[in-house]
Amino acid sequence: MPGNIDKFVDEATKIIGPDHITTNLAMRHSYMARSVMGIRAAVAEAIVKPGNRDEIQEIVNLCNKYKIPISPYSGGLSGGYAQPLKPEGIILDLVRLNKIIEVDEDARYVIVEAGVTSGQVWTYFRKHHPEWAPPVPDGAPPRATLIGDALERGFSLVTSKYGPQGRMINGLEVILPRGDIIYTGSWALKGFKPYYPWGPGPDFTGLFLGAQGTMGIITKAAIRIIPHPPYIDLVAYDYDTPEDMQNHSMAVLKKEVGVMVQGGNWWLVPSRKDEREVPTTLEEWRETKYYIPEWLMNYELWANTEKEMQSQMDIIEEEAEKIRETGGKADPMELHPRAKAVRLTKPNLIAVPYAMHRAGYVFITWYCPWKDCAEISRISVETMEKFDIPPVQWVASIEQGRQCISMPIITFDSRTEKGYEQAEAWDKYFTKIALKKGWLNYRPNAFIHWPAMRPLMPEYVKMLKELKDLWDPNGIMHPGRLEV
C-alpha cells in the first residue's frame, strides 16, 4: 500500500490490537457490497474496529498525523457514497461499540452506542421494557443500526406519526475531526441528562444529520422511545389509481390516524421474486397467481383499547366511502394472516427479497408534499418502464402526511456493467424531472443528485464547506454524498 497507510496501520494496531484491524483485500471489498442506497463506492485501504471512545480519539489523532481519510461506519446499509472516495482512506467500523447504556421510561429515551443494531435493541426492549418501543428502522434487516438510521433521518416504524428519524434524537456524543468531543442538546452541559434535544443556544445536532459522518464521528446517541400499546393491527386498501390512494390516505392522515401508512403499486409483489419466474403484467399475474391490487396502502394501527382501535378503523372506512361515492375505488382488502404477521414483525426483512428479482437493487428516496404523491408515483412508473426497469414504486407518509417519501426501487442485473448503466441512466433522467417539480432528494448521491442540486443552493454549499474546513482543517473526513 502506498504512502503513509503502512505507518498508520502499524501504529493503529498498537492502539486497538491486531484482531481489530485488517488490510485483507477480500474483507475490504466486502464492505462495498452492503449498501442499499448507492451503487458506487471505493475500496478502503484498511478496516479499523475501535472498541471505545478513547480508542477512536487516538485513531482520529493518528489520521490527522498521517492525513488518512476516515469513513465512519456502523451497519453500512445506507453507505454507498459514505465509502472512501479519497485515496488511502480507512473505514472506521463502529461495530464493537454495541452497548445499550441507559433507558429512561420517564423522560422516554434510550442511550445507545453507534454499533447497537435494531434487532439487538428491539429484543432488549421486549424483554426489559415491553411497554415501550425504540424507533427501529422499518424494512431494514435486524443488523441495521439505530444510530445509523437516525443520522440518515431515515424511516422508522413510527415515522408516519412522529416524523423522520432525526426528529427522535435528544442528543449526540460526537468526536470531531480535530479530536475534540462535543455533546448536543441538554447533554452539552456537564452532568446533565439528554432529556431535551436543544441546548441553551444554537442546535448543533442538525449539523450531523444527513452528513454521513463527514462532519464527525457519532459514538453515542440519546433517542426517544414511544409507548408500545397492547393492541396492534393492520388494514389495507385496494385502489385502481394512485390518485385514489393519495386522496383516501390524505383524508385519513389529516385526522392523524395510523402509526405507519405506506404502500405503492402492484410491482412491490413480483419484484421480490426471480424475474424469470413471475408474470410481467398485472392481468397475467391475477390469472396465474392470485389477486393483487394495482395500487395499495397499508395502515398500521396502534391502540390502548379495543374501542380506540375500532375507532381508527371506522375513520379509515368512512373516508374510503367518500372516495367510492365520487366514483373512485378504495376497497378494504382481505390480508392473509401470514402477510399481516410479516408486516407487523419488528424489525422485519421486507427490503431484502428485492435482491431476488435481478440480483441487484437500490433505493432512491425523494421527498414531496403528500398532495404530489400520485404525480410522483405516475412519473416514476412511466419513466422506469421507458428504461426497461421493473416499475417498483413505494410511498410512505411522513409525520401524518405532511410529506411523502417516494422511493422507486430500482432492480437491476448487478452481474453486468449494463445493469449499472441502466440504473444510473434512469436516475439522471428522473432527477431532472423531479427537481423541476420542486421535489427533494434527501439522500443525494455524489454523482447524480448532488451535481444537479448544488447549483440551486450556492449559499448553503458555501457555508457548509466553510464549516467543514473549520472543523476538519486537515480534510481527514470523507467527503460523503455532499462532497465537502
C-alpha positions in Angstrom: 0.0 0.0 0.0 1.3 3.4 -0.9 2.3 6.4 1.2 1.5 6.7 4.9 -1.0 3.9 5.2 1.6 1.4 6.3 2.8 3.6 9.1 -0.8 4.3 10.1 -1.6 0.5 10.2 1.4 -0.2 12.4 0.6 2.5 14.9 -3.2 1.8 14.9 -2.5 -1.9 15.6 -0.8 -0.9 18.8 -3.9 1.1 19.8 -6.7 -1.4 19.1 -4.8 -4.7 18.8 -4.1 -6.9 15.7 -7.5 -8.7 15.9 -9.4 -5.4 15.2 -7.6 -4.1 12.1 -7.3 -5.7 8.6 -5.9 -4.9 5.2 -7.2 -8.1 3.7 -8.4 -7.3 0.2 -11.4 -9.6 0.4 -12.6 -8.1 3.7 -12.1 -4.6 2.3 -14.1 -5.4 -0.8 -16.9 -6.9 1.3 -17.7 -3.5 2.8 -18.6 -2.2 -0.6 -21.4 -4.7 -1.2 -23.7 -3.8 1.8 -25.4 -0.6 0.9 -28.9 -0.4 -0.5 -28.8 3.4 -1.0 -25.9 3.6 -3.5 -24.1 1.6 -6.1 -20.8 3.5 -6.3 -18.0 3.3 -3.7 -14.3 2.9 -3.4 -12.2 0.3 -1.6 -10.8 1.3 1.7 -7.1 0.6 2.4 -7.9 -0.7 5.9 -10.8 -1.7 8.1 -10.3 -0.4 11.7 -12.6 -1.5 14.6 -12.0 0.5 17.7 -13.7 -0.7 20.9 -14.4 2.6 22.7 -14.4 6.4 22.5 -10.8 6.7 23.7 -9.5 4.4 21.0 -11.5 6.4 18.4 -9.9 9.6 19.6 -6.5 8.1 19.3 -7.3 6.8 15.8 -8.6 10.3 14.8 -5.4 11.9 16.0 -3.3 9.3 14.1 -5.3 10.1 10.9 -4.6 13.7 11.4 -0.9 13.0 11.8 -0.7 10.9 8.5 -3.6 12.7 6.6 -5.5 9.5 6.3 -9.2 10.0 5.3 -11.8 8.4 7.6 -15.2 6.9 6.8 -17.2 6.1 9.9 -19.4 3.1 9.5 -22.0 1.3 11.7 -24.4 -1.0 9.8 -23.4 0.1 6.4 -26.8 -0.4 4.8 -27.2 3.2 3.7 -23.4 3.6 3.0 -22.7 3.7 -0.7 -21.3 7.1 -1.0 -20.1 7.1 2.6 -17.4 4.7 1.4 -13.9 6.3 1.0 -13.8 8.4 -2.1 -10.3 9.7 -1.4 -7.0 7.7 -1.9 -5.8 5.7 1.1 -9.0 6.1 3.1 -9.9 3.8 6.0 -13.3 2.5 7.2 -13.8 3.1 10.9 -16.2 0.3 11.7 -18.0 1.0 15.0 -19.5 -2.5 15.3 -17.7 -3.0 18.7 -19.5 0.0 20.2 -22.6 -2.1 20.9 -23.8 -1.2 24.4 -27.3 -0.1 25.4 -26.3 2.3 28.1 -29.5 3.6 29.7 -33.3 3.6 29.3 -35.3 6.3 31.0 -39.0 5.5 30.8 -40.0 8.8 32.4 -38.1 11.1 30.1 -38.6 8.5 27.4 -35.3 8.0 25.7 -32.6 5.3 25.3 -28.9 5.9 25.1 -27.1 3.6 22.7 -23.6 3.3 21.2 -23.1 3.6 17.4 -23.0 -0.2 16.8 -26.2 -1.1 18.5 -28.4 -2.9 15.9 -32.2 -2.6 15.6 -32.5 -6.3 16.3 -30.5 -6.0 19.4 -32.3 -3.0 20.9 -35.8 -4.4 19.9 -35.1 -7.7 21.6 -33.8 -5.8 24.7 -36.9 -3.7 24.9 -39.3 -6.7 24.5 -37.5 -8.4 27.4 -36.9 -5.5 29.8 -39.3 -2.7 28.8 -42.2 -4.4 26.9 -44.5 -1.3 27.2 -42.0 0.8 25.2 -40.5 0.6 21.7 -37.4 2.1 20.2 -37.9 3.6 16.8 -36.2 0.8 14.8 -35.8 1.3 11.0 -38.7 -0.3 9.1 -38.0 -2.7 6.3 -34.3 -2.9 7.0 -32.7 -6.1 8.3 -32.1 -6.5 12.1 -28.4 -5.6 11.7 -29.2 -2.1 10.6 -28.2 0.3 13.4 -30.5 2.6 15.4 -28.0 5.5 15.2 -27.3 5.0 11.5 -31.0 5.3 10.6 -31.4 8.3 13.0 -28.5 10.2 11.5 -29.8 9.5 7.9 -33.2 10.9 9.0 -34.5 7.5 7.9 -37.8 5.8 8.0 -38.7 4.0 11.3 -41.7 2.1 12.5 -43.3 5.4 13.7 -42.1 7.9 11.1 -45.6 8.2 9.7 -46.7 9.5 13.0 -43.7 11.3 14.6 -41.7 12.4 11.5 -38.3 11.4 10.2 -35.9 9.6 12.5 -33.8 12.6 13.0 -36.7 14.1 15.0 -36.3 11.3 17.5 -32.7 12.4 18.6 -32.4 14.0 22.0 -28.6 14.4 21.9 -25.4 13.1 20.4 -21.8 12.4 21.6 -19.5 13.3 18.7 -15.8 13.1 18.1 -14.9 16.0 15.8 -12.3 15.6 13.1 -9.8 17.5 15.2 -10.2 15.0 18.1 -12.5 17.2 20.3 -15.5 15.7 21.9 -18.8 17.6 22.0 -22.3 16.8 23.2 -25.5 18.2 21.8 -28.9 19.1 23.5 -29.1 19.3 27.2 -26.3 16.7 27.2 -23.9 19.6 26.3 -23.9 20.8 30.0 -21.6 18.7 32.2 -23.5 16.3 34.4 -26.9 16.9 32.6 -29.0 14.1 31.2 -30.1 14.1 27.5 -33.8 14.8 28.2 -34.0 17.9 26.0 -33.0 18.0 22.3 -31.8 21.6 22.2 -29.2 23.3 24.3 -29.2 26.8 25.6 -28.1 28.2 22.2 -28.0 27.1 18.6 -28.8 23.5 17.8 -25.7 21.5 16.8 -27.4 18.2 16.3 -28.7 19.2 12.9 -25.1 19.6 11.6 -24.6 15.8 11.8 -28.0 14.7 10.3 -27.6 13.7 6.7 -23.9 14.3 6.8 -22.9 10.6 6.8 -20.1 11.1 9.3 -18.4 13.7 7.2 -18.7 16.3 10.0 -17.6 14.0 12.8 -17.9 10.5 14.3 -21.1 9.9 16.4 -20.3 7.5 19.1 -23.5 7.7 21.3 -27.0 9.0 20.9 -30.0 9.5 23.1 -33.0 8.5 21.0 -36.7 8.9 22.0 -38.8 5.8 22.7 -42.5 5.6 22.3 -45.3 3.6 24.0 -45.9 0.1 22.6 -49.6 -0.4 23.2 -51.3 -3.8 23.7 -53.5 -3.5 20.5 -51.7 -3.5 17.2 -53.4 -4.3 13.8 -53.0 -3.7 10.1 -55.6 -2.9 7.5 -55.0 -2.5 3.8 -57.0 -0.8 0.9 -57.2 -1.6 -2.8 -57.1 1.3 -5.4 -57.2 1.4 -9.2 -55.3 4.7 -9.4 -52.6 6.5 -7.4 -55.0 9.5 -7.1 -57.5 7.4 -5.1 -54.7 6.1 -3.0 -53.4 9.6 -2.3 -56.7 11.2 -1.6 -58.0 8.5 0.7 -54.8 8.3 2.7 -54.5 12.1 2.9 -58.0 12.3 4.4 -57.1 9.6 7.0 -53.7 11.2 7.8 -55.3 14.7 8.4 -57.2 13.0 11.2 -53.8 11.7 12.5 -54.8 8.0 12.2 -52.1 5.4 11.7 -48.6 4.9 13.2 -47.3 3.8 9.8 -49.0 4.5 6.5 -47.2 3.1 3.4 -48.0 1.4 0.1 -47.4 1.6 -3.6 -48.1 -0.2 -6.8 -48.6 -3.9 -7.6 -45.0 -4.3 -8.7 -44.0 -4.4 -5.0 -45.1 -8.1 -5.1 -43.5 -9.7 -8.2 -40.2 -7.7 -7.8 -39.5 -9.8 -4.6 -39.1 -12.9 -6.8 -36.8 -14.0 -9.6 -38.0 -12.2 -12.8 -37.8 -15.5 -14.7 -40.5 -17.0 -12.5 -43.1 -14.3 -12.4 -45.6 -12.7 -14.8 -44.8 -9.2 -16.0 -48.3 -7.8 -16.4 -51.0 -7.3 -13.7 -53.6 -9.2 -15.7 -51.3 -12.3 -16.2 -50.4 -12.2 -12.5 -54.0 -12.2 -11.5 -54.8 -15.1 -13.9 -51.9 -17.3 -13.0 -51.3 -16.4 -9.4 -53.8 -14.5 -7.2 -55.5 -11.2 -7.0 -53.3 -8.2 -6.1 -54.5 -4.5 -6.3 -53.0 -2.2 -8.8 -52.3 0.3 -6.0 -52.5 -0.4 -2.3 -52.0 1.3 1.1 -51.3 -0.3 4.4 -52.4 1.4 7.6 -50.7 0.1 10.7 -52.7 1.0 13.8 -51.7 1.1 17.5 -54.2 1.5 20.3 -54.6 1.2 24.0 -58.1 -0.3 23.9 -60.2 -2.3 21.5 -62.6 0.7 21.3 -59.7 3.0 20.3 -58.6 0.5 17.6 -62.1 0.2 16.2 -62.5 4.0 16.1 -59.4 4.2 13.9 -60.7 1.5 11.6 -64.0 3.3 11.3 -62.3 6.6 10.3 -60.4 4.8 7.6 -63.6 3.2 6.2 -65.6 6.4 6.4 -63.0 8.2 4.3 -62.9 5.3 1.9 -66.7 5.5 1.5 -66.3 9.2 0.4 -63.9 8.1 -2.3 -66.3 5.4 -3.5 -69.2 8.0 -3.5 -67.3 10.1 -6.0 -66.8 7.1 -8.4 -63.3 6.1 -7.2 -62.2 2.9 -5.7 -61.0 2.4 -2.1 -61.9 -1.1 -1.0 -60.7 -2.9 2.1 -58.5 -5.9 1.4 -58.5 -9.4 3.0 -55.0 -9.9 4.2 -53.6 -13.4 4.7 -52.6 -13.9 8.3 -49.0 -14.6 7.3 -48.8 -11.4 5.2 -50.1 -9.4 8.1 -47.7 -11.1 10.6 -44.7 -10.4 8.3 -45.6 -6.7 8.1 -46.2 -6.3 11.8 -42.9 -8.2 12.8 -40.3 -5.7 14.0 -37.6 -5.5 12.8 -38.6 -7.1 9.5 -36.8 -8.2 6.4 -39.2 -6.7 3.9 -36.5 -4.9 1.9 -34.2 -7.9 1.5 -36.1 -10.0 -1.1 -35.8 -7.3 -3.8 -32.3 -8.7 -4.5 -34.1 -11.8 -5.8 -35.5 -10.1 -8.8 -32.5 -9.1 -10.9 -29.6 -9.7 -8.4 -29.1 -6.0 -7.6 -31.3 -3.3 -6.2 -31.0 0.3 -5.0 -33.5 2.5 -3.1 -33.7 6.1 -4.4 -35.5 8.4 -2.0 -37.4 11.6 -2.8 -39.5 13.9 -0.6 -42.5 15.8 -1.8 -45.8 17.1 -0.4 -48.3 14.3 0.1 -50.6 16.0 -2.4 -47.9 15.2 -5.1 -47.9 11.5 -4.1 -49.9 10.4 -7.1 -48.0 12.5 -9.6 -44.5 11.4 -8.4 -45.7 7.8 -8.4 -47.0 8.0 -12.0 -43.9 9.7 -13.3 -41.7 7.1 -11.5 -43.6 4.2 -13.1 -43.8 5.7 -16.6 -40.1 6.6 -16.7 -38.9 3.2 -15.3 -40.9 1.5 -18.0 -39.3 3.7 -20.6 -35.8 2.5 -19.4 -36.9 -1.2 -19.3 -36.7 -1.2 -15.5 -39.5 -3.0 -13.5 -41.6 -0.1 -12.2 -41.5 -0.7 -8.5 -42.9 2.2 -6.6 -43.2 2.6 -2.8 -44.5 5.6 -0.9 -45.0 6.3 2.8 -46.4 9.1 5.0 -44.0 11.3 6.9 -45.5 13.0 10.0 -49.1 12.4 9.4 -48.9 13.1 5.7 -47.2 16.5 5.9 -44.7 15.0 3.4 -44.5 11.9 1.2 -41.4 9.8 0.9 -41.3 8.4 -2.6 -38.9 5.5 -3.2 -38.6 4.0 -6.6 -36.9 0.6 -6.0 -34.5 0.0 -8.9 -33.9 -3.7 -9.5 -31.1 -4.3 -12.0 -28.7 -7.0 -13.1 -25.7 -6.4 -10.9 -23.7 -9.1 -12.8 -23.3 -6.9 -15.8 -22.0 -3.4 -16.4 -25.1 -2.6 -18.5 -27.3 -3.2 -15.4 -25.5 -0.4 -13.5 -25.6 1.9 -16.5 -29.3 1.3 -17.0 -30.0 2.1 -13.3 -27.9 5.3 -13.4 -29.3 6.4 -16.7 -32.9 6.3 -15.3 -31.8 8.1 -12.1 -30.3 11.0 -14.1 -33.4 11.3 -16.3 -35.8 11.2 -13.3 -33.7 13.7 -11.3 -34.1 16.4 -13.9 -37.9 16.0 -13.8 -38.1 15.8 -10.0 -36.1 18.9 -9.3 -38.2 20.9 -11.8 -41.2 19.8 -9.8 -39.7 21.0 -6.5 -39.1 17.5 -5.1 -36.1 16.9 -2.9 -33.7 14.0 -2.9 -32.8 13.8 0.8 -30.1 11.2 0.3 -28.4 12.6 -2.8 -25.5 10.7 -4.3 -22.3 12.4 -5.3 -22.5 11.6 -9.0 -26.2 12.3 -10.0 -28.3 14.1 -7.5 -25.8 16.4 -5.8 -24.3 17.9 -9.0 -27.9 18.7 -10.1 -28.9 20.1 -6.7 -25.7 22.1 -5.9 -26.4 25.0 -8.3 -29.8 25.5 -6.7 -28.3 26.4 -3.3 -24.9 28.1 -3.7 -25.0 29.9 -0.4 -25.9 26.7 1.5 -23.0 24.9 -0.2 -20.5 27.7 0.6 -21.4 27.8 4.3 -21.3 24.1 4.6 -17.8 23.9 3.1 -16.6 26.7 5.3 -17.9 25.0 8.4 -16.4 21.7 7.3 -13.0 23.3 6.8 -13.2 24.9 10.2 -13.9 21.6 12.0 -11.7 19.5 9.7 -8.6 21.6 8.8 -6.7 18.5 7.6 -9.5 17.2 5.5 -9.5 13.7 7.1 -13.2 13.0 7.0 -14.5 11.5 3.8 -16.4 13.9 1.5 -19.7 11.9 1.6 -22.6 12.5 -0.7 -22.2 16.3 -0.4 -18.6 16.3 -1.5 -17.4 18.6 1.3 
